[in-house]
Amino acid sequence: MSSQFSANEIVTKTIRNAGGELYTTAVVYFSFRNTQYRSKRQSGLYRLERFKTSPEGVIHDVVSNSGLVRTIDNCIIPVADTLITKISDGVNSVHYFANLPYGLDAPAVRKELVGESILKGEKYLKIRVTFTKEGGGTDFEDEFLYWIHKEDFTIDYLAYKYSVNGGGIRFREAYNVRYVNGIRFVDYRNYKADVLTTPLSSLDTLFENKKLKLLSKIELKDLYVHIL
């Protein structure tokens, strides 16, 4: 492999190009599928929020260093132990993808340079990401693959394999790239592979050969970023 950089160096450059230190003091607002989200990070503290309208009122979920708190119309609602992980993961997942590549340098993230490829005429480095059990969250067994542009150090494609709800494989193509107050955001075309044993590293070839099925679009709307 001809890359002069290690997996860690590649990811560090990618984070820096997408916003770098701005992530650590940013308040980010966006809507996704008619649901509002807000994140705030400052001095190692984080607060990830989701606002959803329901027949009972506005459900406000907050995941922070202190755990999960749910309110409905500003009244705190007890959450059953069996639902805490499901709700927290739902909030975390949307914020995780919206703010990529932020977080890929966390201690629980294991990175490996596994190859190179060409997609739509552009050269990419393929970074495989897995997580340690300690600090890796409830889905630590999930596997990700990121296609990082060899010169621009941007994540233009990604794939992941997950095990919940019967499992699945997804491949995402970034589009609608924009910078808001210095932080890079993208939308995604979301594809699936029908065969669960398909290696993530082969999805770029399947994509180029139009062998993946388009499932949906992941679009962030009403984006607003405030740097503290």
ZADO-1210 file (C-alpha; in nm, 4 decimals, padded with zeros to 6 digits):
<atoms>
<atom x="00.0000" y="00.0000" z="00.0000" code="MET" pos="1"/>
<atom x="00.1466" y="00.3307" z="-00.1098" code="SER" pos="2"/>
<atom x="-00.0006" y="00.5695" z="00.1482" code="SER" pos="3"/>
<atom x="00.2642" y="00.7670" z="00.3351" code="GLN" pos="4"/>
<atom x="00.0307" y="00.8116" z="00.6307" code="PHE" pos="5"/>
<atom x="-00.0929" y="00.5738" z="00.9000" code="SER" pos="6"/>
<atom x="-00.4634" y="00.5158" z="00.9636" code="ALA" pos="7"/>
<atom x="-00.4498" y="00.7453" z="01.2672" code="ASN" pos="8"/>
<atom x="-00.2787" y="01.0220" z="01.0697" code="GLU" pos="9"/>
<atom x="-00.5328" y="00.9924" z="00.7879" code="ILE" pos="10"/>
<atom x="-00.8245" y="01.0218" z="01.0293" code="VAL" pos="11"/>
<atom x="-00.6619" y="01.3136" z="01.2128" code="THR" pos="12"/>
<atom x="-00.6200" y="01.5016" z="00.8838" code="LYS" pos="13"/>
<atom x="-00.9801" y="01.4241" z="00.7892" code="THR" pos="14"/>
<atom x="-01.1162" y="01.5587" z="01.1195" code="ILE" pos="15"/>
<atom x="-00.9010" y="01.8694" z="01.0891" code="ARG" pos="16"/>
<atom x="-01.0267" y="01.9387" z="00.7356" code="ASN" pos="17"/>
<atom x="-01.3896" y="01.8936" z="00.8427" code="ALA" pos="18"/>
<atom x="-01.3778" y="02.1363" z="01.1329" code="GLY" pos="19"/>
<atom x="-01.1123" y="02.0197" z="01.3779" code="GLY" pos="20"/>
<atom x="-01.1173" y="02.2077" z="01.7072" code="GLU" pos="21"/>
<atom x="-01.4437" y="02.3793" z="01.6140" code="LEU" pos="22"/>
<atom x="-01.6282" y="02.0558" z="01.6952" code="TYR" pos="23"/>
<atom x="-01.5240" y="02.0735" z="02.0593" code="THR" pos="24"/>
<atom x="-01.7024" y="02.4048" z="02.1252" code="THR" pos="25"/>
<atom x="-01.9902" y="02.3848" z="01.8765" code="ALA" pos="26"/>
<atom x="-02.3647" y="02.3988" z="01.9237" code="VAL" pos="27"/>
<atom x="-02.5238" y="02.2287" z="01.6217" code="VAL" pos="28"/>
<atom x="-02.8929" y="02.2401" z="01.5313" code="TYR" pos="29"/>
<atom x="-03.0566" y="02.0450" z="01.2485" code="PHE" pos="30"/>
<atom x="-03.3740" y="01.8620" z="01.1552" code="SER" pos="31"/>
<atom x="-03.3888" y="01.5089" z="01.0196" code="PHE" pos="32"/>
<atom x="-03.7106" y="01.3367" z="00.9097" code="ARG" pos="33"/>
<atom x="-03.9327" y="01.5925" z="01.0806" code="ASN" pos="34"/>
<atom x="-03.7444" y="01.5616" z="01.4086" code="THR" pos="35"/>
<atom x="-03.5228" y="01.8341" z="01.5569" code="GLN" pos="36"/>
<atom x="-03.1775" y="01.7691" z="01.6975" code="TYR" pos="37"/>
<atom x="-02.9276" y="01.9774" z="01.8911" code="ARG" pos="38"/>
<atom x="-02.5788" y="01.8998" z="02.0196" code="SER" pos="39"/>
<atom x="-02.3518" y="02.0993" z="02.2451" code="LYS" pos="40"/>
<atom x="-01.9904" y="02.0247" z="02.3328" code="ARG" pos="41"/>
<atom x="-01.7679" y="02.2256" z="02.5635" code="GLN" pos="42"/>
<atom x="-01.4741" y="02.1430" z="02.7911" code="SER" pos="43"/>
<atom x="-01.5212" y="01.7670" z="02.7551" code="GLY" pos="44"/>
<atom x="-01.8914" y="01.7824" z="02.8345" code="LEU" pos="45"/>
<atom x="-02.1509" y="01.6875" z="02.5749" code="TYR" pos="46"/>
<atom x="-02.5268" y="01.7171" z="02.5423" code="ARG" pos="47"/>
<atom x="-02.7083" y="01.5420" z="02.2576" code="LEU" pos="48"/>
<atom x="-03.0761" y="01.6269" z="02.2196" code="GLU" pos="49"/>
<atom x="-03.3787" y="01.5166" z="02.0182" code="ARG" pos="50"/>
<atom x="-03.7162" y="01.6933" z="02.0013" code="PHE" pos="51"/>
<atom x="-04.0092" y="01.4940" z="01.8664" code="LYS" pos="52"/>
<atom x="-04.3765" y="01.5897" z="01.8511" code="THR" pos="53"/>
<atom x="-04.6196" y="01.3233" z="01.9727" code="SER" pos="54"/>
<atom x="-04.9883" y="01.3102" z="02.0714" code="PRO" pos="55"/>
<atom x="-04.8733" y="01.3452" z="02.4342" code="GLU" pos="56"/>
<atom x="-04.6706" y="01.6581" z="02.3609" code="GLY" pos="57"/>
<atom x="-04.3113" y="01.7396" z="02.2688" code="VAL" pos="58"/>
<atom x="-04.0800" y="01.4549" z="02.3697" code="ILE" pos="59"/>
<atom x="-03.7361" y="01.5904" z="02.4564" code="HIS" pos="60"/>
<atom x="-03.4589" y="01.3333" z="02.5001" code="ASP" pos="61"/>
<atom x="-03.1200" y="01.4442" z="02.6340" code="VAL" pos="62"/>
<atom x="-02.8140" y="01.2178" z="02.6343" code="VAL" pos="63"/>
<atom x="-02.5170" y="01.3640" z="02.8219" code="SER" pos="64"/>
<atom x="-02.2236" y="01.2702" z="03.0416" code="ASN" pos="65"/>
<atom x="-02.4851" y="01.2135" z="03.3124" code="SER" pos="66"/>
<atom x="-02.6945" y="00.9651" z="03.1118" code="GLY" pos="67"/>
<atom x="-03.0454" y="00.9943" z="02.9646" code="LEU" pos="68"/>
<atom x="-03.3244" y="01.2314" z="03.0655" code="VAL" pos="69"/>
<atom x="-03.6648" y="01.2352" z="02.8917" code="ARG" pos="70"/>
<atom x="-03.9246" y="01.5085" z="02.9320" code="THR" pos="71"/>
<atom x="-04.2678" y="01.5567" z="02.7754" code="ILE" pos="72"/>
<atom x="-04.3726" y="01.9218" z="02.7629" code="ASP" pos="73"/>
<atom x="-04.0927" y="01.9991" z="03.0118" code="ASN" pos="74"/>
<atom x="-04.2104" y="01.7378" z="03.2662" code="CYS" pos="75"/>
<atom x="-03.9529" y="01.4714" z="03.3510" code="ILE" pos="76"/>
<atom x="-04.0754" y="01.1219" z="03.2582" code="ILE" pos="77"/>
<atom x="-03.9313" y="00.8055" z="03.4167" code="PRO" pos="78"/>
<atom x="-03.7756" y="00.5779" z="03.1535" code="VAL" pos="79"/>
<atom x="-03.7885" y="00.2013" z="03.2010" code="ALA" pos="80"/>
<atom x="-03.4482" y="00.0352" z="03.2279" code="ASP" pos="81"/>
<atom x="-03.5315" y="-00.1755" z="02.9224" code="THR" pos="82"/>
<atom x="-03.5749" y="00.1391" z="02.7086" code="LEU" pos="83"/>
<atom x="-03.2777" y="00.3494" z="02.8203" code="ILE" pos="84"/>
<atom x="-03.0300" y="00.1895" z="02.5799" code="THR" pos="85"/>
<atom x="-03.2724" y="00.1901" z="02.2866" code="LYS" pos="86"/>
<atom x="-03.3582" y="00.5599" z="02.3276" code="ILE" pos="87"/>
<atom x="-02.9981" y="00.6646" z="02.3921" code="SER" pos="88"/>
<atom x="-02.8701" y="00.4705" z="02.0906" code="ASP" pos="89"/>
<atom x="-03.1375" y="00.6279" z="01.8713" code="GLY" pos="90"/>
<atom x="-03.0285" y="00.9780" z="01.9715" code="VAL" pos="91"/>
<atom x="-02.6575" y="00.8943" z="01.9524" code="ASN" pos="92"/>
<atom x="-02.6791" y="00.7365" z="01.6077" code="SER" pos="93"/>
<atom x="-02.8275" y="01.0395" z="01.4325" code="VAL" pos="94"/>
<atom x="-02.5767" y="01.2778" z="01.5926" code="HIS" pos="95"/>
<atom x="-02.2886" y="01.0376" z="01.5152" code="TYR" pos="96"/>
<atom x="-02.3549" y="01.0310" z="01.1403" code="PHE" pos="97"/>
<atom x="-02.4430" y="01.4006" z="01.1225" code="ALA" pos="98"/>
<atom x="-02.1118" y="01.5046" z="01.2784" code="ASN" pos="99"/>
<atom x="-01.8713" y="01.2631" z="01.1089" code="LEU" pos="100"/>
<atom x="-01.5730" y="01.2496" z="01.1105" code="PRO" pos="101"/>
<atom x="-01.5877" y="01.3913" z="01.4636" code="TYR" pos="102"/>
<atom x="-01.5406" y="01.1120" z="01.7151" code="GLY" pos="103"/>
<atom x="-01.3267" y="00.8855" z="01.4982" code="LEU" pos="104"/>
<atom x="-01.0246" y="00.9756" z="01.7108" code="ASP" pos="105"/>
<atom x="-01.1870" y="00.8596" z="02.0371" code="ALA" pos="106"/>
<atom x="-00.9881" y="00.6127" z="02.2524" code="PRO" pos="107"/>
<atom x="-01.2369" y="00.3281" z="02.1872" code="ALA" pos="108"/>
<atom x="-01.2002" y="00.3570" z="01.8082" code="VAL" pos="109"/>
<atom x="-00.9625" y="00.1146" z="01.6367" code="ARG" pos="110"/>
<atom x="-00.8518" y="00.2185" z="01.2887" code="LYS" pos="111"/>
<atom x="-00.6780" y="00.0200" z="01.0173" code="GLU" pos="112"/>
<atom x="-00.5743" y="00.1141" z="00.6642" code="LEU" pos="113"/>
<atom x="-00.6976" y="-00.1835" z="00.4607" code="VAL" pos="114"/>
<atom x="-00.6601" y="-00.0760" z="00.1009" code="GLY" pos="115"/>
<atom x="-00.7108" y="00.1779" z="-00.1723" code="GLU" pos="116"/>
<atom x="-00.9679" y="00.2091" z="-00.4479" code="SER" pos="117"/>
<atom x="-01.0978" y="00.4356" z="-00.7211" code="ILE" pos="118"/>
<atom x="-01.4573" y="00.5563" z="-00.7114" code="LEU" pos="119"/>
<atom x="-01.5966" y="00.7732" z="-00.9883" code="LYS" pos="120"/>
<atom x="-01.2410" y="00.8399" z="-01.1045" code="GLY" pos="121"/>
<atom x="-01.1157" y="00.9589" z="-00.7641" code="GLU" pos="122"/>
<atom x="-00.8536" y="00.7845" z="-00.5487" code="LYS" pos="123"/>
<atom x="-00.9504" y="00.6773" z="-00.1968" code="TYR" pos="124"/>
<atom x="-00.7888" y="00.5270" z="00.1109" code="LEU" pos="125"/>
<atom x="-01.0014" y="00.2620" z="00.2835" code="LYS" pos="126"/>
<atom x="-01.0044" y="00.2856" z="00.6643" code="ILE" pos="127"/>
<atom x="-01.1649" y="00.0049" z="00.8623" code="ARG" pos="128"/>
<atom x="-01.3067" y="00.1100" z="01.1993" code="VAL" pos="129"/>
<atom x="-01.4022" y="-00.1159" z="01.4890" code="THR" pos="130"/>
<atom x="-01.4541" y="-00.0456" z="01.8573" code="PHE" pos="131"/>
<atom x="-01.3198" y="-00.1783" z="02.1834" code="THR" pos="132"/>
<atom x="-01.5747" y="-00.3298" z="02.4202" code="LYS" pos="133"/>
<atom x="-01.4768" y="-00.0839" z="02.6912" code="GLU" pos="134"/>
<atom x="-01.5990" y="00.2586" z="02.5861" code="GLY" pos="135"/>
<atom x="-01.7271" y="00.1381" z="02.2500" code="GLY" pos="136"/>
<atom x="-02.0958" y="00.1615" z="02.3375" code="GLY" pos="137"/>
<atom x="-02.3670" y="-00.0996" z="02.3086" code="THR" pos="138"/>
<atom x="-02.2968" y="-00.1536" z="01.9380" code="ASP" pos="139"/>
<atom x="-01.9229" y="-00.2039" z="01.9812" code="PHE" pos="140"/>
<atom x="-01.9336" y="-00.5131" z="01.7570" code="GLU" pos="141"/>
<atom x="-02.0452" y="-00.3088" z="01.4540" code="ASP" pos="142"/>
<atom x="-01.7907" y="-00.2594" z="01.1768" code="GLU" pos="143"/>
<atom x="-01.7407" y="00.0494" z="00.9613" code="PHE" pos="144"/>
<atom x="-01.5405" y="00.1267" z="00.6502" code="LEU" pos="145"/>
<atom x="-01.4613" y="00.4807" z="00.5366" code="TYR" pos="146"/>
<atom x="-01.3440" y="00.5852" z="00.1920" code="TRP" pos="147"/>
<atom x="-01.1247" y="00.8912" z="00.2522" code="ILE" pos="148"/>
<atom x="-01.0158" y="01.0971" z="-00.0465" code="HIS" pos="149"/>
<atom x="-00.6434" y="01.0485" z="-00.0957" code="LYS" pos="150"/>
<atom x="-00.5693" y="01.4174" z="-00.1542" code="GLU" pos="151"/>
<atom x="-00.8589" y="01.6102" z="-00.0001" code="ASP" pos="152"/>
<atom x="-00.8911" y="01.3943" z="00.3150" code="PHE" pos="153"/>
<atom x="-01.2707" y="01.3962" z="00.3123" code="THR" pos="154"/>
<atom x="-01.5115" y="01.1100" z="00.3798" code="ILE" pos="155"/>
<atom x="-01.7052" y="01.0756" z="00.0562" code="ASP" pos="156"/>
<atom x="-01.8323" y="00.7204" z="00.1077" code="TYR" pos="157"/>
<atom x="-01.8830" y="00.4947" z="00.4053" code="LEU" pos="158"/>
<atom x="-02.0213" y="00.1506" z="00.4801" code="ALA" pos="159"/>
<atom x="-02.1200" y="-00.0325" z="00.7942" code="TYR" pos="160"/>
<atom x="-02.2396" y="-00.3687" z="00.9135" code="LYS" pos="161"/>
<atom x="-02.4773" y="-00.3864" z="01.2089" code="TYR" pos="162"/>
<atom x="-02.6364" y="-00.6692" z="01.4065" code="SER" pos="163"/>
<atom x="-02.9518" y="-00.5239" z="01.5657" code="VAL" pos="164"/>
<atom x="-03.2960" y="-00.6042" z="01.4221" code="ASN" pos="165"/>
<atom x="-03.1642" y="-00.8971" z="01.2227" code="GLY" pos="166"/>
<atom x="-02.8565" y="-00.7173" z="01.0963" code="GLY" pos="167"/>
<atom x="-02.7754" y="-00.5479" z="00.7691" code="GLY" pos="168"/>
<atom x="-02.5164" y="-00.3826" z="00.5479" code="ILE" pos="169"/>
<atom x="-02.5333" y="-00.0217" z="00.4286" code="ARG" pos="170"/>
<atom x="-02.3253" y="00.1847" z="00.1877" code="PHE" pos="171"/>
<atom x="-02.3562" y="00.5634" z="00.1834" code="ARG" pos="172"/>
<atom x="-02.2539" y="00.8114" z="-00.0832" code="GLU" pos="173"/>
<atom x="-02.2050" y="01.1697" z="00.0354" code="ALA" pos="174"/>
<atom x="-02.3522" y="01.4603" z="-00.1581" code="TYR" pos="175"/>
<atom x="-02.4643" y="01.8196" z="-00.0972" code="ASN" pos="176"/>
<atom x="-02.1390" y="01.9047" z="00.0797" code="VAL" pos="177"/>
<atom x="-02.1497" y="02.2361" z="00.2659" code="ARG" pos="178"/>
<atom x="-01.9570" y="02.4130" z="00.5406" code="TYR" pos="179"/>
<atom x="-02.1566" y="02.5870" z="00.8130" code="VAL" pos="180"/>
<atom x="-01.9478" y="02.8161" z="01.0350" code="ASN" pos="181"/>
<atom x="-01.6376" y="02.6170" z="00.9397" code="GLY" pos="182"/>
<atom x="-01.7775" y="02.2649" z="00.9966" code="ILE" pos="183"/>
<atom x="-01.8359" y="02.0253" z="00.7067" code="ARG" pos="184"/>
<atom x="-02.1750" y="01.8583" z="00.6647" code="PHE" pos="185"/>
<atom x="-02.3051" y="01.6217" z="00.3974" code="VAL" pos="186"/>
<atom x="-02.6209" y="01.4367" z="00.3025" code="ASP" pos="187"/>
<atom x="-02.6114" y="01.0717" z="00.1974" code="TYR" pos="188"/>
<atom x="-02.7637" y="00.8393" z="-00.0552" code="ARG" pos="189"/>
<atom x="-02.8210" y="00.5240" z="00.1481" code="ASN" pos="190"/>
<atom x="-02.7768" y="00.1882" z="-00.0274" code="TYR" pos="191"/>
<atom x="-02.8106" y="-00.1710" z="00.0905" code="LYS" pos="192"/>
<atom x="-02.6444" y="-00.5011" z="00.0068" code="ALA" pos="193"/>
<atom x="-02.8805" y="-00.7983" z="00.0115" code="ASP" pos="194"/>
<atom x="-02.6221" y="-01.0599" z="00.1126" code="VAL" pos="195"/>
<atom x="-02.5237" y="-01.0187" z="00.4786" code="LEU" pos="196"/>
<atom x="-02.1914" y="-01.1962" z="00.4236" code="THR" pos="197"/>
<atom x="-02.0787" y="-00.9344" z="00.1712" code="THR" pos="198"/>
<atom x="-01.7423" y="-00.7916" z="00.2822" code="PRO" pos="199"/>
<atom x="-01.7555" y="-00.4165" z="00.3356" code="LEU" pos="200"/>
<atom x="-01.4371" y="-00.3775" z="00.1323" code="SER" pos="201"/>
<atom x="-01.6155" y="-00.5039" z="-00.1810" code="SER" pos="202"/>
<atom x="-01.9044" y="-00.2579" z="-00.1641" code="LEU" pos="203"/>
<atom x="-01.7189" y="00.0041" z="-00.3679" code="ASP" pos="204"/>
<atom x="-01.6995" y="-00.2397" z="-00.6607" code="THR" pos="205"/>
<atom x="-02.0664" y="-00.3321" z="-00.6228" code="LEU" pos="206"/>
<atom x="-02.1552" y="00.0374" z="-00.6148" code="PHE" pos="207"/>
<atom x="-01.9524" y="00.1116" z="-00.9282" code="GLU" pos="208"/>
<atom x="-02.1275" y="-00.1796" z="-01.1023" code="ASN" pos="209"/>
<atom x="-02.4713" y="-00.0566" z="-00.9856" code="LYS" pos="210"/>
<atom x="-02.5311" y="-00.3725" z="-00.7825" code="LYS" pos="211"/>
<atom x="-02.6530" y="-00.1941" z="-00.4680" code="LEU" pos="212"/>
<atom x="-03.0137" y="-00.0947" z="-00.4038" code="LYS" pos="213"/>
<atom x="-03.0927" y="00.2683" z="-00.3143" code="LEU" pos="214"/>
<atom x="-03.2986" y="00.2644" z="00.0055" code="LEU" pos="215"/>
<atom x="-03.3302" y="00.6261" z="00.1104" code="SER" pos="216"/>
<atom x="-03.1684" y="00.9652" z="00.1377" code="LYS" pos="217"/>
<atom x="-03.0213" y="01.0952" z="00.4630" code="ILE" pos="218"/>
<atom x="-03.0804" y="01.4711" z="00.4533" code="GLU" pos="219"/>
<atom x="-02.9985" y="01.7246" z="00.7222" code="LEU" pos="220"/>
<atom x="-03.2173" y="02.0333" z="00.7049" code="LYS" pos="221"/>
<atom x="-03.2322" y="02.3681" z="00.8850" code="ASP" pos="222"/>
<atom x="-02.8648" y="02.3462" z="00.9792" code="LEU" pos="223"/>
<atom x="-02.7324" y="02.6043" z="01.2195" code="TYR" pos="224"/>
<atom x="-02.3942" y="02.6088" z="01.3941" code="VAL" pos="225"/>
<atom x="-02.2880" y="02.8345" z="01.6789" code="HIS" pos="226"/>
<atom x="-01.9271" y="02.8257" z="01.7993" code="ILE" pos="227"/>
<atom x="-01.8955" y="02.9024" z="02.1710" code="LEU" pos="228"/>
</atoms>
